[in-house]
């Protein structure tokens, strides 16, 4: 009870009932009891009762009233630890963990031995990774309740996270000696965790002795044998470690890591010795497939041909469609690629002639193997970029069995690799109709539709697997379906719908925030369930969560969009911006303005209705838990607001910082950083980004452009730099340019990478920038389609076409047309070089927006009138 505002026994009993009602989620009863105390004139401003009423309001979803009541209660009784604790609970519910920690610390000043406050504080400290504070709080909890298991375990983990593994192991050992009232599983987990701490400390011999001493205690035999083998290997006892790994292989012959460990410990000297390891496992486990596959990685000559033939025949007879996925690892070796192609082509010819794999075979092969060999060869030719032959194989297979779904998926993938997503989507969609219940086929079809800018059709397909009555987009966002959102963001970026692309990026970023917040419940759960090793792994995973490829792709996309918005500020609606300079008649401009105005009004009404419905549903759903409404968060993510940001570079830096921390080993991170800092004219940060990128890949094409850009920027800003920065930059530039001038540096770069189209693009851009008069020579470098080019593929050639259209080489419509025609002849199935596909591929949003023939003509106008395209696309987006 508060000393400053004590309650008499009767009211104190009522106050206890308020606490009990809150714990039992009887909120209406709790409010009635609070009213009984507060209606008494003597206690109308009782701080703790006001605080509890506010906490009850928060649990009922009445957040504003809750904060008013709690703040009022804290003001009336600032020396009450209950008021501070309740205020901290509200801050924690709003994810304001720093503020909640301050409230809990103030509460502990008034009641330093309150176990509940200490527990809540420790959870917040580990959530925020305040490891020193977490250690102090766990030590205080251990002092107050030395008999509680969680006190010992939490204190040990605090030292473990601070990398004092020896102390953590000593605490666990002391606890195991002090008590024996544990179930067998918990005792074994404690022993494994203590051993894990010794391993982390590098005390391998101590860990080995400890593990052998606790052999009878540990029930998790898989972890026991794996740890035992690793310790023996670390101590140089390879023969003993190899015998343990053989036991593990007998248990699970499909684990690649075990085979690699056996090879490390036995050190086979010859190919025969290495092969004997896998053959021994194959004899003991005849149904295991991995040992038969792994030998193909290192065998050569006739032995490889014999094993590969037996392996492939087995799966052809089984009708195993994903055989190519199993053998894809061999395609890094050109000789093995040639061998595989020759084998399967020979099988096809022989089967067509005599119905066998080989004329010397006694048994005939069933007719069904032909289709699976055709499937494999279609994969083979597609992977080796022989699109025509791949299509011939898959067409033969479809003629053979037109009801096989995998064939249509394969044909779609072939068109995808050829660069024609429109055809890819159509073929996968045709296969999807053969089995509409297959989720994988539906998802693949949706992905290809999105990549061909048919987002609405993709959402309609995904609606088959989302919650009934819910919008597919909203439901996929709730399910954190990040592949779908990433593909949509890339498509919106390609269409120039920057606001929608940013909205998807921010939605994905929120998924990662939610994942980090979701770990909060596991801090106490894992200690209670004794999953200590998994818990430490979870904490380390959360610390590196933003290094995931999904986040990297999203952050890269968001940064590129913000950089575009910095260069092309979106101060007004896209339609007005386009109309300002577009060559349109007044009637066309008026029609687009009216359409945009009506679309805005309709969108505002729909957003308001959706927000109200979502808020009501969220309040009803979360009324018992006090969680925040998702509608409050989603209202912030409006495409119109995101695209009109006044500080695009600052927003880009928010996405860049996690990449610099978690993905510093990827060169793209530092290239993006350079682009941002070059806009801000921060020369030292530009220099740092270039140096870090150079340390990763000094010959990267985009890095070459940035190095030259940096050198030119320094020369043009010589008067703006102070002497210290100028001296540092000059010294580093000499190293970056290898003590040469920019022109010589670029010339040597072009000579060094004369057979790489990606590098020639960068070098030609620089040459055109340095010597505008030599544009024709620059164009000759990038438009050359010689067979000598190592990366003459559809994707790299499309990059050249984009550079030509972007104006990097000036205005050259004749060169664009001739280059596009040459590429179309070379890559006839690539959509980037097909004018027919561009005319046919009208976005479904634009078609829906254009109601008359005149509007359709405007929506599908040639790309040369970019301002008109941008205006109509904006009107279509708002519609």
CORPE-V544683 format. One record per residue. N is the residue number from 0. RES is the residue in one small letter. OMEGA is omega in whole degrees, 0 to 359 (* if undefined). Layout:
# CORPE-V544683
<<N:RES:OMEGA> <N:RES:OMEGA>>
This chain:
# CORPE-V544683
<<0:x:180> <1:x:179> <2:x:182> <3:x:180> <4:x:181> <5:x:178> <6:x:173> <7:x:186> <8:x:182> <9:x:181> <10:x:178> <11:x:176> <12:x:177> <13:x:180> <14:x:177> <15:x:179> <16:x:175> <17:x:179> <18:x:181> <19:x:178> <20:x:179> <21:x:180> <22:x:181> <23:x:178> <24:x:174> <25:x:191> <26:x:180> <27:x:178> <28:x:179> <29:x:178> <30:x:178> <31:x:179> <32:x:177> <33:x:180> <34:x:179> <35:x:180> <36:x:187> <37:x:176> <38:x:175> <39:x:183> <40:x:182> <41:x:186> <42:x:183> <43:x:178> <44:x:179> <45:x:190> <46:x:184> <47:x:177> <48:x:176> <49:x:179> <50:x:180> <51:x:176> <52:x:176> <53:x:179> <54:x:177> <55:x:176> <56:x:181> <57:x:178> <58:x:179> <59:x:178> <60:x:180> <61:x:191> <62:x:183> <63:x:178> <64:x:181> <65:x:181> <66:x:179> <67:x:182> <68:x:183> <69:x:178> <70:x:177> <71:x:178> <72:x:179> <73:x:177> <74:x:181> <75:x:182> <76:x:185> <77:x:180> <78:x:179> <79:x:178> <80:x:178> <81:x:179> <82:x:179> <83:x:180> <84:x:180> <85:x:179> <86:x:176> <87:x:178> <88:x:178> <89:x:179> <90:x:179> <91:x:178> <92:x:178> <93:x:178> <94:x:177> <95:x:189> <96:x:179> <97:x:179> <98:x:179> <99:x:178> <100:x:177> <101:x:179> <102:x:180> <103:x:178> <104:x:176> <105:x:178> <106:x:180> <107:x:175> <108:x:180> <109:x:179> <110:x:189> <111:x:183> <112:x:181> <113:x:185> <114:x:183> <115:x:179> <116:x:179> <117:x:179> <118:x:179> <119:x:180> <120:x:181> <121:x:178> <122:x:179> <123:x:182> <124:x:179> <125:x:176> <126:x:181> <127:x:180> <128:x:170> <129:x:191> <130:x:178> <131:x:177> <132:x:178> <133:x:179> <134:x:180> <135:x:180> <136:x:179> <137:x:177> <138:x:178> <139:x:177> <140:x:178> <141:x:178> <142:x:183> <143:x:181> <144:x:182> <145:x:181> <146:x:182> <147:x:182> <148:x:183> <149:x:177> <150:x:178> <151:x:184> <152:x:179> <153:x:179> <154:x:179> <155:x:181> <156:x:178> <157:x:177> <158:x:180> <159:x:179> <160:x:175> <161:x:176> <162:x:170> <163:x:189> <164:x:181> <165:x:179> <166:x:179> <167:x:178> <168:x:179> <169:x:179> <170:x:179> <171:x:179> <172:x:179> <173:x:180> <174:x:180> <175:x:178> <176:x:185> <177:x:185> <178:x:178> <179:x:181> <180:x:180> <181:x:174> <182:x:186> <183:x:181> <184:x:181> <185:x:179> <186:x:179> <187:x:178> <188:x:177> <189:x:179> <190:x:179> <191:x:179> <192:x:177> <193:x:177> <194:x:177> <195:x:178> <196:x:177> <197:x:179> <198:x:179> <199:x:180> <200:x:181> <201:x:180> <202:x:189> <203:x:180> <204:x:177> <205:x:180> <206:x:179> <207:x:178> <208:x:179> <209:x:182> <210:x:180> <211:x:178> <212:x:182> <213:x:181> <214:x:184> <215:x:184> <216:x:188> <217:x:179> <218:x:179> <219:x:187> <220:x:178> <221:x:178> <222:x:179> <223:x:183> <224:x:178> <225:x:179> <226:x:180> <227:x:181> <228:x:181> <229:x:179> <230:x:178> <231:x:179> <232:x:180> <233:x:180> <234:x:178> <235:x:180> <236:x:190> <237:x:182> <238:x:179> <239:x:179> <240:x:180> <241:x:179> <242:x:177> <243:x:179> <244:x:176> <245:x:175> <246:x:179> <247:x:178> <248:x:176> <249:x:180> <250:x:182> <251:x:182> <252:x:180> <253:x:180> <254:x:182> <255:x:184> <256:x:180> <257:x:179> <258:x:178> <259:x:179> <260:x:177> <261:x:179> <262:x:179> <263:x:185> <264:x:180> <265:x:178> <266:x:179> <267:x:185> <268:x:184> <269:x:178> <270:x:179> <271:x:179> <272:x:179> <273:x:180> <274:x:182> <275:x:179> <276:x:184> <277:x:179> <278:x:178> <279:x:177> <280:x:180> <281:x:177> <282:x:181> <283:x:179> <284:x:187> <285:x:181> <286:x:179> <287:x:182> <288:x:186> <289:x:179> <290:x:178> <291:x:180> <292:x:186> <293:x:180> <294:x:181> <295:x:181> <296:x:186> <297:x:179> <298:x:179> <299:x:172> <300:x:184> <301:x:180> <302:x:177> <303:x:182> <304:x:181> <305:x:181> <306:x:181> <307:x:179> <308:x:180> <309:x:181> <310:x:183> <311:x:180> <312:x:181> <313:x:183> <314:x:173> <315:x:179> <316:x:179> <317:x:186> <318:x:185> <319:x:185> <320:x:184> <321:x:181> <322:x:181> <323:x:179> <324:x:179> <325:x:185> <326:x:184> <327:x:180> <328:x:179> <329:x:187> <330:x:171> <331:x:179> <332:x:184> <333:x:180> <334:x:179> <335:x:176> <336:x:179> <337:x:180> <338:x:180> <339:x:180> <340:x:180> <341:x:181> <342:x:186> <343:x:176> <344:x:177> <345:x:178> <346:x:181> <347:x:180> <348:x:182> <349:x:180> <350:x:178> <351:x:183> <352:x:187> <353:x:178> <354:x:180> <355:x:172> <356:x:182> <357:x:183> <358:x:181> <359:x:180> <360:x:178> <361:x:184> <362:x:175> <363:x:176> <364:x:180> <365:x:181> <366:x:184> <367:x:183> <368:x:182> <369:x:183> <370:x:181> <371:x:174> <372:x:176> <373:x:177> <374:x:180> <375:x:182> <376:x:175> <377:x:175> <378:x:183> <379:x:181> <380:x:179> <381:x:181> <382:x:179> <383:x:174> <384:x:172> <385:x:191> <386:x:183> <387:x:181> <388:x:176> <389:x:179> <390:x:177> <391:x:180> <392:x:183> <393:x:176> <394:x:175> <395:x:180> <396:x:180> <397:x:176> <398:x:180> <399:x:182> <400:x:185> <401:x:182> <402:x:182> <403:x:185> <404:x:184> <405:x:181> <406:x:179> <407:x:174> <408:x:180> <409:x:180> <410:x:176> <411:x:179> <412:x:178> <413:x:178> <414:x:176> <415:x:179> <416:x:177> <417:x:178> <418:x:182> <419:x:183> <420:x:179> <421:x:176> <422:x:179> <423:x:180> <424:x:181> <425:x:181> <426:x:177> <427:x:178> <428:x:177> <429:x:176> <430:x:180> <431:x:181> <432:x:176> <433:x:179> <434:x:185> <435:x:180> <436:x:181> <437:x:185> <438:x:182> <439:x:181> <440:x:179> <441:x:180> <442:x:179> <443:x:178> <444:x:179> <445:x:180> <446:x:181> <447:x:177> <448:x:179> <449:x:181> <450:x:173> <451:x:174> <452:x:176> <453:x:188> <454:x:181> <455:x:178> <456:x:178> <457:x:178> <458:x:178> <459:x:178> <460:x:181> <461:x:179> <462:x:178> <463:x:184> <464:x:177> <465:x:184> <466:x:180> <467:x:177> <468:x:181> <469:x:176> <470:x:183> <471:x:181> <472:x:180> <473:x:181> <474:x:177> <475:x:176> <476:x:178> <477:x:180> <478:x:180> <479:x:179> <480:x:191> <481:x:178> <482:x:180> <483:x:182> <484:x:178> <485:x:178> <486:x:178> <487:x:180> <488:x:179> <489:x:179> <490:x:178> <491:x:178> <492:x:180> <493:x:180> <494:x:182> <495:x:177> <496:x:189> <497:x:181> <498:x:179> <499:x:178> <500:x:179> <501:x:180> <502:x:177> <503:x:179> <504:x:180> <505:x:176> <506:x:179> <507:x:178> <508:x:178> <509:x:176> <510:x:180> <511:x:175> <512:x:179> <513:x:179> <514:x:179> <515:x:179> <516:x:182> <517:x:180> <518:x:185> <519:x:183> <520:x:185> <521:x:183> <522:x:178> <523:x:183> <524:x:184> <525:x:176> <526:x:182> <527:x:182> <528:x:175> <529:x:176> <530:x:191> <531:x:180> <532:x:178> <533:x:180> <534:x:178> <535:x:176> <536:x:177> <537:x:180> <538:x:179> <539:x:176> <540:x:180> <541:x:179> <542:x:182> <543:x:187> <544:x:184> <545:x:171> <546:x:181> <547:x:180> <548:x:179> <549:x:181> <550:x:181> <551:x:180> <552:x:181> <553:x:181> <554:x:178> <555:x:180> <556:x:181> <557:x:179> <558:x:179> <559:x:180> <560:x:179> <561:x:176> <562:x:177> <563:x:180> <564:x:176> <565:x:180> <566:x:180> <567:x:184> <568:x:181> <569:x:186> <570:x:178> <571:x:179> <572:x:182> <573:x:180> <574:x:179> <575:x:179> <576:x:179> <577:x:181> <578:x:184> <579:x:183> <580:x:183> <581:x:179> <582:x:180> <583:x:173> <584:x:179> <585:x:179> <586:x:178> <587:x:179> <588:x:180> <589:x:180> <590:x:180> <591:x:178> <592:x:179> <593:x:179> <594:x:180> <595:x:180> <596:x:179> <597:x:180> <598:x:179> <599:x:180> <600:x:179> <601:x:180> <602:x:179> <603:x:178> <604:x:180> <605:x:179> <606:x:180> <607:x:179> <608:x:180> <609:x:180> <610:x:179> <611:x:179> <612:x:180> <613:x:180> <614:x:179> <615:x:180> <616:x:181> <617:x:180> <618:x:178> <619:x:182> <620:x:188> <621:x:183> <622:x:182> <623:x:184> <624:x:178> <625:x:181> <626:x:180> <627:x:179> <628:x:177> <629:x:180> <630:x:178> <631:x:181> <632:x:186> <633:x:181> <634:x:179> <635:x:186> <636:x:174> <637:x:183> <638:x:182> <639:x:180> <640:x:182> <641:x:184> <642:x:181> <643:x:180> <644:x:180> <645:x:182> <646:x:183> <647:x:181> <648:x:178> <649:x:177> <650:x:178> <651:x:181> <652:x:177> <653:x:176> <654:x:183> <655:x:186> <656:x:176> <657:x:178> <658:x:179> <659:x:179> <660:x:189> <661:x:184> <662:x:181> <663:x:179> <664:x:179> <665:x:185> <666:x:180> <667:x:180> <668:x:184> <669:x:174> <670:x:176> <671:x:179> <672:x:179> <673:x:182> <674:x:179> <675:x:185> <676:x:176> <677:x:175> <678:x:181> <679:x:178> <680:x:176> <681:x:191> <682:x:180> <683:x:177> <684:x:175> <685:x:179> <686:x:180> <687:x:180> <688:x:180> <689:x:180> <690:x:179> <691:x:178> <692:x:179> <693:x:179> <694:x:180> <695:x:181> <696:x:184> <697:x:183> <698:x:182> <699:x:184> <700:x:182> <701:x:178> <702:x:178> <703:x:178> <704:x:182> <705:x:178> <706:x:179> <707:x:179> <708:x:179> <709:x:179> <710:x:180> <711:x:179> <712:x:179> <713:x:180> <714:x:181> <715:x:182> <716:x:184> <717:x:182> <718:x:183> <719:x:183> <720:x:175> <721:x:189> <722:x:183> <723:x:181> <724:x:180> <725:x:181> <726:x:179> <727:x:183> <728:x:180> <729:x:180> <730:x:181> <731:x:179> <732:x:177> <733:x:179> <734:x:182> <735:x:181> <736:x:180> <737:x:177> <738:x:179> <739:x:175> <740:x:187> <741:x:182> <742:x:178> <743:x:178> <744:x:180> <745:x:180> <746:x:178> <747:x:178> <748:x:179> <749:x:179> <750:x:182> <751:x:184> <752:x:186> <753:x:182> <754:x:180> <755:x:183> <756:x:179> <757:x:180> <758:x:179> <759:x:177> <760:x:181> <761:x:180> <762:x:180> <763:x:176> <764:x:179> <765:x:180> <766:x:179> <767:x:179> <768:x:182> <769:x:184> <770:x:181> <771:x:181> <772:x:183> <773:x:182> <774:x:183> <775:x:178> <776:x:176> <777:x:179> <778:x:180> <779:x:180> <780:x:186> <781:x:181> <782:x:177> <783:x:180> <784:x:183> <785:x:177> <786:x:182> <787:x:181> <788:x:182> <789:x:186> <790:x:177> <791:x:181> <792:x:183> <793:x:183> <794:x:180> <795:x:177> <796:x:176> <797:x:175> <798:x:176> <799:x:180> <800:x:177> <801:x:179> <802:x:178> <803:x:181> <804:x:182> <805:x:181> <806:x:179> <807:x:179> <808:x:181> <809:x:180> <810:x:184> <811:x:184> <812:x:180> <813:x:179> <814:x:179> <815:x:182> <816:x:181> <817:x:180> <818:x:180> <819:x:179> <820:x:179> <821:x:179> <822:x:179> <823:x:177> <824:x:181> <825:x:181> <826:x:188> <827:x:183> <828:x:182> <829:x:182> <830:x:183> <831:x:184> <832:x:182> <833:x:178> <834:x:180> <835:x:181> <836:x:180> <837:x:179> <838:x:183> <839:x:186> <840:x:176> <841:x:182> <842:x:183> <843:x:176> <844:x:181> <845:x:179> <846:x:179> <847:x:182> <848:x:184> <849:x:184> <850:x:181> <851:x:179> <852:x:180> <853:x:181> <854:x:177> <855:x:177> <856:x:177> <857:x:183> <858:x:182> <859:x:181> <860:x:180> <861:x:184> <862:x:182> <863:x:178> <864:x:188> <865:x:181> <866:x:179> <867:x:178> <868:x:182> <869:x:181> <870:x:182> <871:x:178> <872:x:178> <873:x:177> <874:x:179> <875:x:181> <876:x:181> <877:x:178> <878:x:*>>
